Amino acid sequence: MNLKQYVKRHLIFVICLFVIGYGIIAYIQIVCPEKIGQPHTGDAAFAFAPVYNEAGSTFHAKLGIGYQRGLLILEAVISLFAVLMLYRLMEYYCIFFEIKRIWSYFVDFSMASALARLSERLLGNYTLDYLYIRAGHGTYDFFDFCIGICVAGVLIWIIPFYGKYHKYKKLHTVGMNFVQKFLWEMKLSFQLLKTSFCPIKTWWKDID
């Protein structure tokens, strides 16, 4: 699979997630708009309780910052940039250590969330949260769960990544003492990080 095919597949998946997220919001606004903003009552662990997040985000709510549109846009842009960097790092490590690249699809969930939040901030819209979770003492939407899925996927990906890294290190540090192994590992880590920030065409190769 070449670079264009890779980008196309991920773009389609992100669009699908985007459509699902806003499809749910459209359904709530069209079918049951009267339920939006109704206070949640009861002790259910999960409940349908649509409400507009006028605080802007959970982070802003906890700090008492409130809805600061400019700050929210900046945070959304930073999040989008971070997701793009995560794509590059994960893809490069998967190619270098020959790990199945299907893992990068977990990052698509965060990409969809980042794009959704950025579009909301630019339009000045409040986020419509609708699933109340008692354990988390908050109300969330589809894109909040997308972030959780991405984090879980990346954490699981670390397992095969570490296994490959450990095998590669063991193969190339035979006969080295502790100091030599440490210096070798620092050099490799710097090289991997440096190369992953180079133009993609310099390290990308067609892989099935």
DRENMAR-703868 format. One line per 5 residues: number of its first residue (from 1); their letters; for each residue z, y, x negated of N, C-alpha, C. Coordinates in nm, 3 decimals, always signed. Each point is the difference from the previous one (the first is absolute). Layout:
NUM> a> Z:Y:X:Z:Y:X:Z:Y:X | ...
! end
This chain:
1> mnlkq> +0.000:-0.120:-0.086:+0.000:+0.120:+0.086:+0.000:+0.124:-0.088 | -0.094:+0.092:+0.024:-0.005:+0.120:-0.080:+0.088:+0.110:+0.060 | +0.004:+0.112:-0.069:+0.091:+0.108:+0.039:-0.032:+0.054:+0.139 | -0.128:+0.016:+0.033:-0.038:+0.054:+0.131:+0.042:-0.094:+0.112 | -0.017:-0.129:-0.021:+0.041:-0.098:+0.101:+0.152:+0.002:+0.019
6> yvkrh> +0.068:+0.014:-0.110:+0.147:+0.006:+0.004:+0.047:+0.119:+0.083 | -0.054:+0.117:-0.030:+0.038:+0.122:+0.071:-0.034:-0.011:+0.148 | -0.117:-0.056:+0.031:-0.043:-0.015:+0.140:+0.095:-0.089:+0.079 | +0.041:-0.111:-0.057:+0.090:-0.092:+0.070:+0.135:+0.065:+0.028 | +0.052:+0.066:-0.100:+0.130:+0.064:+0.019:-0.009:+0.117:+0.097
11> lifvi> -0.111:+0.072:-0.004:-0.019:+0.111:+0.092:-0.004:-0.048:+0.144 | -0.069:-0.110:+0.024:-0.007:-0.057:+0.135:+0.138:-0.042:+0.048 | +0.077:-0.063:-0.089:+0.134:-0.045:+0.037:+0.091:+0.118:+0.032 | -0.008:+0.106:-0.081:+0.081:+0.120:+0.023:-0.037:+0.065:+0.134 | -0.130:+0.006:+0.029:-0.045:+0.057:+0.127:+0.053:-0.081:+0.118
16> clfvi> +0.000:-0.133:-0.014:+0.053:-0.086:+0.107:+0.148:+0.029:+0.024 | +0.077:+0.013:-0.108:+0.142:+0.032:+0.013:+0.019:+0.138:+0.064 | -0.083:+0.093:-0.041:+0.005:+0.136:+0.053:-0.026:-0.001:+0.151 | -0.100:-0.076:+0.043:-0.036:-0.010:+0.141:+0.112:-0.065:+0.080 | +0.060:-0.104:-0.056:+0.111:-0.067:+0.069:+0.117:+0.096:+0.020
21> gygii> +0.036:+0.071:-0.107:+0.113:+0.093:+0.009:-0.021:+0.109:+0.102 | -0.115:+0.063:-0.001:-0.026:+0.108:+0.095:-0.041:-0.053:+0.136 | -0.044:-0.126:+0.005:-0.026:-0.061:+0.129:+0.128:-0.018:+0.079 | +0.106:-0.040:-0.069:+0.131:-0.015:+0.064:+0.050:+0.135:+0.051 | -0.017:+0.102:-0.082:+0.044:+0.135:+0.039:-0.078:+0.048:+0.122
26> ayiqi> -0.131:-0.021:-0.001:-0.084:+0.042:+0.113:+0.040:-0.074:+0.127 | +0.030:-0.128:-0.014:+0.043:-0.079:+0.116:+0.128:+0.057:+0.061 | +0.095:+0.033:-0.084:+0.128:+0.054:+0.049:-0.022:+0.134:+0.068 | -0.079:+0.085:-0.062:-0.023:+0.134:+0.055:-0.078:-0.003:+0.131 | -0.087:-0.101:+0.018:-0.084:-0.007:+0.120:+0.067:-0.081:+0.111
31> vcpek> +0.056:-0.113:-0.036:+0.054:-0.094:+0.099:+0.142:+0.035:+0.043 | +0.084:+0.037:-0.093:+0.140:+0.026:+0.036:+0.054:+0.127:-0.066 | -0.064:+0.114:+0.025:+0.047:+0.125:-0.061:+0.138:+0.042:+0.049 | +0.040:-0.046:+0.120:+0.129:+0.038:+0.056:+0.117:-0.058:-0.077 | -0.025:-0.104:-0.081:+0.108:-0.063:-0.075:+0.027:+0.068:-0.134
36> igqph> -0.091:+0.088:-0.040:+0.017:+0.068:-0.128:+0.117:+0.098:+0.008 | +0.093:-0.013:-0.090:+0.114:+0.092:-0.004:+0.117:-0.043:+0.084 | -0.012:-0.111:+0.073:+0.112:-0.048:+0.079:+0.107:-0.059:-0.092 | +0.126:+0.037:+0.018:+0.106:-0.050:-0.088:+0.014:-0.151:+0.011 | +0.027:-0.063:-0.113:+0.017:-0.146:-0.001:+0.142:-0.035:+0.039
41> tgdaa> +0.012:-0.094:+0.088:+0.132:-0.046:+0.043:+0.005:-0.152:-0.014 | +0.120:-0.052:-0.018:+0.015:-0.145:-0.013:+0.027:-0.041:-0.143 | +0.032:-0.126:-0.016:+0.036:-0.054:-0.131:-0.105:-0.096:-0.055 | -0.122:+0.008:+0.049:-0.105:-0.090:-0.047:-0.030:+0.025:-0.147 | -0.027:-0.108:-0.073:-0.033:+0.013:-0.142:-0.134:+0.070:-0.018
46> fafap> -0.092:-0.027:+0.093:-0.131:+0.064:-0.001:-0.028:+0.057:+0.138 | -0.064:+0.114:+0.004:-0.031:+0.061:+0.129:-0.121:+0.092:-0.013 | -0.077:+0.008:+0.107:-0.113:+0.093:+0.005:+0.054:+0.137:+0.041 | -0.002:+0.093:-0.093:+0.057:+0.133:+0.025:-0.084:+0.106:-0.069 | -0.117:+0.032:+0.056:-0.088:+0.099:-0.063:+0.062:+0.140:-0.005
51> vynea> -0.007:+0.063:-0.115:+0.054:+0.134:-0.017:-0.073:+0.068:-0.115 | -0.024:+0.128:+0.013:-0.065:+0.075:-0.107:+0.103:+0.035:-0.107 | -0.034:-0.027:-0.124:+0.090:+0.026:-0.112:-0.011:+0.147:-0.040 | +0.081:+0.083:+0.061:-0.006:+0.144:-0.026:+0.063:+0.037:-0.133 | +0.068:-0.097:-0.065:+0.057:+0.027:-0.131:-0.105:-0.012:-0.110
56> gstfh> -0.115:-0.057:+0.034:-0.108:-0.015:-0.096:-0.003:-0.136:-0.065 | +0.115:-0.048:-0.044:+0.010:-0.132:-0.062:+0.146:-0.041:-0.005 | +0.024:-0.128:-0.025:+0.136:-0.049:-0.013:+0.070:+0.067:-0.117 | -0.074:+0.021:-0.109:+0.055:+0.066:-0.118:+0.046:+0.142:+0.033 | -0.082:+0.073:+0.072:+0.035:+0.137:+0.039:+0.119:+0.000:+0.095
61> aklgi> +0.005:-0.097:+0.089:+0.109:-0.008:+0.096:+0.134:-0.022:-0.071 | +0.001:-0.089:-0.099:+0.124:-0.030:-0.072:+0.049:+0.118:-0.081 | -0.095:+0.077:-0.055:+0.037:+0.116:-0.081:+0.017:+0.127:+0.083 | -0.037:-0.009:+0.129:+0.012:+0.116:+0.087:-0.100:+0.110:-0.032 | -0.114:-0.038:-0.059:-0.103:+0.099:-0.037:-0.076:+0.048:+0.122
66> gyqrg> -0.024:-0.092:+0.094:-0.077:+0.036:+0.118:-0.149:-0.009:-0.025 | -0.078:+0.040:+0.099:-0.146:-0.010:-0.009:-0.054:+0.117:-0.081 | -0.025:-0.026:-0.128:-0.059:+0.099:-0.089:-0.142:-0.045:-0.031 | -0.096:+0.056:+0.071:-0.137:-0.051:-0.007:-0.057:+0.000:-0.142 | +0.019:+0.110:-0.073:-0.053:+0.007:-0.135:+0.057:-0.108:-0.090
71> llile> +0.130:-0.021:+0.009:+0.066:-0.103:-0.080:-0.047:-0.139:+0.040 | -0.017:-0.021:+0.130:-0.046:-0.130:+0.049:-0.143:-0.030:-0.046 | -0.085:+0.102:-0.004:-0.137:-0.019:-0.050:+0.003:-0.036:-0.148 | +0.085:+0.070:-0.076:+0.012:-0.028:-0.143:+0.048:-0.143:-0.022 | +0.098:-0.043:+0.077:+0.052:-0.136:-0.012:-0.107:-0.103:+0.035
76> avisl> -0.081:+0.031:+0.102:-0.107:-0.092:+0.041:-0.107:-0.012:-0.109 | -0.033:+0.113:-0.064:-0.100:-0.001:-0.108:+0.052:-0.081:-0.119 | +0.128:+0.019:-0.034:+0.060:-0.074:-0.111:+0.001:-0.150:+0.032 | +0.031:-0.034:+0.125:+0.002:-0.140:+0.041:-0.139:-0.062:-0.012 | -0.101:+0.076:+0.041:-0.138:-0.049:-0.008:-0.040:-0.024:-0.146
81> favlm> +0.037:+0.092:-0.087:-0.030:-0.014:-0.143:+0.071:-0.122:-0.058 | +0.126:-0.020:+0.040:+0.077:-0.114:-0.049:-0.063:-0.132:+0.043 | -0.051:-0.005:+0.123:-0.065:-0.122:+0.049:-0.127:-0.028:-0.079 | -0.077:+0.103:-0.030:-0.122:-0.016:-0.078:+0.031:-0.054:-0.140 | +0.108:+0.050:-0.061:+0.041:-0.047:-0.131:+0.046:-0.146:+0.007
86> lyrlm> +0.067:-0.034:+0.110:+0.045:-0.138:+0.018:-0.118:-0.095:+0.010 | -0.105:+0.043:+0.070:-0.123:-0.078:+0.006:-0.052:-0.030:-0.141 | -0.012:+0.105:-0.079:-0.057:-0.013:-0.134:+0.084:-0.093:-0.088 | +0.131:+0.023:+0.000:+0.088:-0.081:-0.083:-0.004:-0.147:+0.040 | +0.010:-0.026:+0.130:+0.001:-0.138:+0.046:-0.133:-0.068:-0.028
91> eyyci> -0.110:+0.069:+0.023:-0.131:-0.060:-0.023:-0.021:-0.029:-0.149 | +0.039:+0.094:-0.084:-0.020:-0.021:-0.143:+0.084:-0.117:-0.050 | +0.125:-0.007:+0.042:+0.086:-0.110:-0.042:-0.051:-0.134:+0.052 | -0.052:+0.000:+0.122:-0.055:-0.124:+0.056:-0.122:-0.046:-0.078 | -0.085:+0.093:-0.039:-0.119:-0.033:-0.077:+0.039:-0.048:-0.140
96> ffeik> +0.092:+0.072:-0.064:+0.040:-0.032:-0.137:+0.068:-0.137:-0.009 | +0.090:-0.028:+0.095:+0.076:-0.125:-0.004:-0.059:-0.109:+0.090 | -0.119:+0.029:+0.056:-0.072:-0.096:+0.084:+0.085:-0.049:+0.117 | +0.052:+0.097:+0.075:+0.077:-0.028:+0.121:-0.092:+0.025:+0.119 | +0.015:-0.079:+0.106:-0.082:+0.019:+0.120:+0.017:+0.142:+0.051
101> riwsy> -0.111:+0.068:+0.024:+0.002:+0.142:+0.034:+0.022:+0.027:+0.149 | +0.025:-0.106:+0.074:+0.029:+0.018:+0.143:+0.130:+0.077:+0.020 | +0.085:+0.001:-0.104:+0.128:+0.069:+0.009:-0.017:+0.150:+0.025 | -0.108:+0.057:-0.047:-0.020:+0.144:+0.015:-0.020:+0.041:+0.146 | -0.026:-0.097:+0.087:-0.015:+0.035:+0.142:+0.133:+0.045:+0.060
106> fvdfs> +0.110:-0.037:-0.061:+0.129:+0.050:+0.047:+0.009:+0.151:-0.017 | -0.066:+0.052:-0.102:+0.002:+0.144:-0.025:-0.074:+0.075:+0.110 | -0.095:-0.068:+0.067:-0.074:+0.062:+0.110:+0.094:+0.048:+0.110 | +0.109:-0.073:+0.020:+0.095:+0.039:+0.104:+0.060:+0.137:-0.031 | +0.035:+0.022:-0.127:+0.055:+0.130:-0.039:-0.108:+0.108:+0.002
111> masal> -0.123:-0.038:-0.032:-0.109:+0.096:+0.005:-0.022:+0.050:+0.142 | +0.000:-0.092:+0.096:-0.017:+0.039:+0.141:+0.114:+0.091:+0.043 | +0.122:-0.032:-0.043:+0.115:+0.083:+0.035:-0.010:+0.138:-0.063 | -0.039:+0.006:-0.127:-0.012:+0.129:-0.069:-0.106:+0.089:+0.065 | -0.114:-0.059:+0.036:-0.107:+0.076:+0.065:+0.043:+0.049:+0.138
116> arlse> +0.073:-0.085:+0.073:+0.048:+0.037:+0.133:+0.097:+0.117:-0.008 | +0.093:-0.008:-0.094:+0.098:+0.107:-0.013:-0.066:+0.130:-0.045 | -0.097:-0.010:-0.091:-0.067:+0.120:-0.046:-0.078:+0.066:+0.113 | -0.068:-0.079:+0.081:-0.077:+0.055:+0.112:+0.093:+0.067:+0.102 | +0.115:-0.062:+0.023:+0.098:+0.059:+0.093:+0.052:+0.133:-0.053
121> rllgn> +0.031:+0.005:-0.129:+0.054:+0.123:-0.059:-0.104:+0.113:+0.004 | -0.125:-0.035:-0.033:-0.106:+0.101:-0.002:-0.026:+0.056:+0.140 | +0.012:-0.086:+0.101:-0.022:+0.044:+0.138:+0.125:+0.064:+0.062 | +0.113:-0.012:-0.070:+0.123:+0.057:+0.050:+0.061:-0.079:+0.114 | -0.033:-0.130:+0.007:+0.051:-0.084:+0.108:+0.131:-0.068:-0.040
126> ytldy> +0.083:-0.025:+0.100:+0.121:-0.079:-0.024:-0.038:-0.148:+0.003 | +0.071:-0.079:-0.078:-0.021:-0.145:+0.001:+0.064:-0.059:+0.125 | -0.075:-0.085:+0.070:+0.054:-0.066:+0.118:+0.056:-0.137:-0.041 | +0.133:-0.009:-0.008:+0.066:-0.128:-0.028:+0.032:-0.066:+0.134 | +0.001:-0.133:+0.001:+0.017:-0.065:+0.131:+0.080:-0.131:-0.002
131> lyira> +0.029:-0.054:-0.116:+0.078:-0.123:-0.003:+0.139:+0.028:-0.057 | +0.099:-0.007:+0.086:+0.138:+0.024:-0.042:+0.058:-0.128:-0.058 | +0.060:+0.012:-0.118:+0.064:-0.114:-0.066:+0.145:+0.035:-0.024 | +0.087:-0.071:+0.067:+0.142:+0.031:-0.008:+0.054:-0.018:-0.142 | -0.047:-0.108:-0.068:+0.050:-0.028:-0.135:-0.029:+0.116:-0.095
136> ghgty> -0.115:+0.063:+0.020:-0.037:+0.111:-0.087:+0.040:+0.136:+0.055 | +0.054:-0.001:+0.122:+0.043:+0.123:+0.066:-0.111:+0.106:-0.001 | -0.116:-0.043:+0.039:-0.111:+0.094:+0.003:-0.114:-0.052:+0.084 | -0.100:+0.085:+0.021:-0.119:-0.035:+0.076:-0.121:+0.012:-0.092 | -0.087:-0.099:+0.004:-0.109:-0.007:-0.095:-0.133:-0.023:+0.072
141> dffdf> -0.109:+0.020:-0.076:-0.132:-0.026:+0.056:-0.072:-0.104:-0.087 | -0.123:-0.030:+0.035:-0.078:-0.103:-0.069:-0.014:+0.029:-0.149 | -0.022:+0.127:-0.034:-0.023:+0.036:-0.140:+0.126:-0.010:-0.084 | +0.117:+0.013:+0.062:+0.125:-0.024:-0.072:+0.009:-0.146:-0.043 | -0.038:-0.089:+0.090:+0.002:-0.143:-0.033:-0.105:-0.035:-0.105
146> cigic> -0.110:+0.076:-0.001:-0.104:-0.022:-0.101:+0.057:+0.021:-0.140 | +0.084:+0.101:-0.015:+0.062:+0.027:-0.130:+0.087:-0.118:-0.041 | +0.078:-0.052:+0.095:+0.086:-0.114:-0.028:-0.080:-0.122:-0.042 | -0.114:-0.023:+0.066:-0.085:-0.114:-0.035:-0.055:+0.015:-0.141 | -0.040:+0.122:-0.035:-0.052:+0.026:-0.134:+0.107:-0.026:-0.106
151> vagvl> +0.119:+0.052:+0.022:+0.109:-0.019:-0.096:+0.032:-0.148:-0.018 | +0.006:-0.073:+0.112:+0.029:-0.143:-0.007:-0.110:-0.074:-0.077 | -0.125:+0.036:+0.027:-0.112:-0.065:-0.068:+0.000:+0.025:-0.150 | +0.029:+0.124:-0.039:+0.004:+0.034:-0.143:+0.114:-0.073:-0.070 | +0.114:-0.010:+0.066:+0.114:-0.069:-0.059:-0.029:-0.149:-0.020
156> iwiip> -0.070:-0.059:+0.097:-0.038:-0.141:-0.013:-0.105:-0.017:-0.109 | -0.093:+0.097:-0.011:-0.104:-0.004:-0.102:+0.059:+0.001:-0.141 | +0.115:+0.062:-0.016:+0.065:+0.008:-0.131:+0.029:-0.140:-0.054 | +0.023:-0.097:+0.090:+0.033:-0.137:-0.044:-0.116:-0.062:-0.079 | -0.123:-0.008:+0.057:-0.110:-0.056:-0.081:-0.036:+0.090:-0.118
161> fygky> +0.016:+0.131:+0.017:-0.029:+0.092:-0.111:+0.093:-0.026:-0.117 | +0.129:-0.014:+0.027:+0.095:-0.025:-0.107:-0.025:-0.136:-0.065 | -0.037:-0.099:+0.082:-0.030:-0.133:-0.054:-0.117:+0.006:-0.098 | -0.108:+0.069:+0.039:-0.117:+0.014:-0.087:+0.034:+0.081:-0.125 | +0.078:+0.106:+0.020:+0.038:+0.085:-0.113:+0.084:-0.078:-0.101
166> hkykk> +0.096:-0.078:+0.051:+0.086:-0.079:-0.087:-0.080:-0.104:-0.078 | -0.097:-0.064:+0.067:-0.085:-0.100:-0.067:-0.085:+0.065:-0.106 | -0.056:+0.118:+0.030:-0.083:+0.073:-0.096:+0.083:+0.044:-0.120 | +0.120:+0.047:+0.027:+0.089:+0.044:-0.108:+0.040:-0.116:-0.089 | +0.034:-0.112:+0.060:+0.042:-0.118:-0.076:-0.112:-0.048:-0.091
171> lhtvg> -0.125:+0.007:+0.049:-0.115:-0.048:-0.076:-0.029:+0.089:-0.120 | +0.023:+0.132:+0.014:-0.037:+0.095:-0.105:+0.115:+0.043:-0.090 | +0.118:-0.054:+0.023:+0.114:+0.039:-0.085:+0.062:-0.120:-0.072 | -0.078:-0.105:-0.014:+0.049:-0.120:-0.069:+0.035:+0.035:-0.146 | +0.121:-0.035:-0.041:+0.042:+0.023:-0.138:+0.057:+0.137:-0.027
176> mnfvq> +0.000:+0.090:+0.099:+0.054:+0.134:-0.018:+0.152:-0.001:+0.017 | +0.065:+0.092:-0.070:+0.144:+0.016:+0.021:+0.024:+0.095:+0.116 | +0.127:+0.027:+0.029:+0.034:+0.081:+0.118:-0.060:+0.139:-0.008 | +0.011:+0.064:-0.116:-0.051:+0.137:-0.016:-0.151:+0.002:+0.015 | -0.068:-0.096:-0.060:-0.146:-0.005:+0.011:-0.046:-0.023:+0.143
181> kflwe> +0.072:-0.087:+0.071:-0.033:-0.023:+0.140:+0.020:+0.126:+0.084 | +0.107:+0.072:-0.030:+0.029:+0.123:+0.074:-0.110:+0.104:-0.024 | -0.039:+0.017:-0.125:-0.105:+0.096:-0.032:-0.133:-0.041:+0.060 | -0.029:-0.131:-0.002:-0.125:-0.050:+0.060:-0.002:+0.028:+0.149 | +0.113:-0.023:+0.066:+0.008:+0.022:+0.144:-0.015:+0.147:+0.036
186> mklsf> +0.061:+0.089:-0.080:-0.014:+0.143:+0.025:-0.145:+0.045:-0.018 | -0.066:-0.053:-0.103:-0.139:+0.036:-0.025:-0.090:-0.048:+0.113 | +0.021:-0.123:+0.046:-0.080:-0.054:+0.109:+0.022:+0.079:+0.129 | +0.125:+0.030:+0.032:+0.032:+0.074:+0.122:-0.068:+0.137:-0.002 | +0.005:+0.068:-0.114:-0.064:+0.131:-0.012:-0.151:-0.011:+0.016
191> qllkt> -0.058:-0.105:-0.060:-0.144:-0.019:+0.008:-0.045:-0.030:+0.142 | +0.075:-0.083:+0.071:-0.033:-0.033:+0.138:+0.008:+0.125:+0.088 | +0.106:+0.077:-0.018:+0.017:+0.121:+0.080:-0.109:+0.102:-0.031 | -0.030:+0.016:-0.127:-0.101:+0.096:-0.043:-0.138:-0.037:+0.053 | -0.038:-0.126:-0.016:-0.133:-0.045:+0.042:-0.019:+0.009:+0.151
196> sfcpi> +0.107:-0.029:+0.075:-0.011:+0.003:+0.146:-0.026:+0.140:+0.054 | +0.025:+0.103:-0.083:-0.027:+0.137:+0.042:-0.137:+0.049:-0.048 | -0.070:-0.084:-0.074:-0.135:+0.035:-0.044:-0.097:-0.017:+0.116 | -0.123:+0.054:-0.011:-0.099:-0.018:+0.106:-0.016:-0.148:+0.035 | -0.003:-0.030:+0.130:-0.003:-0.139:+0.045:-0.118:-0.077:-0.058
201> ktwwk> -0.114:+0.064:-0.017:-0.118:-0.070:-0.049:+0.018:-0.053:-0.142 | +0.097:+0.054:-0.075:+0.021:-0.044:-0.137:+0.074:-0.133:-0.007 | +0.071:-0.037:+0.108:+0.071:-0.128:-0.003:-0.031:-0.091:+0.117 | -0.075:+0.049:+0.097:-0.032:-0.081:+0.117:-0.109:-0.100:-0.036 | +0.008:-0.117:+0.058:-0.105:-0.100:-0.016:-0.014:-0.078:+0.130
206> did> -0.119:-0.048:+0.027:-0.026:-0.073:+0.124:+0.078:-0.131:+0.000 | +0.078:-0.019:+0.106:+0.080:-0.121:+0.013:-0.012:-0.050:+0.144 | -0.013:-0.128:+0.018:-0.010:-0.056:+0.134:+0.135:+0.009:+0.071
! end
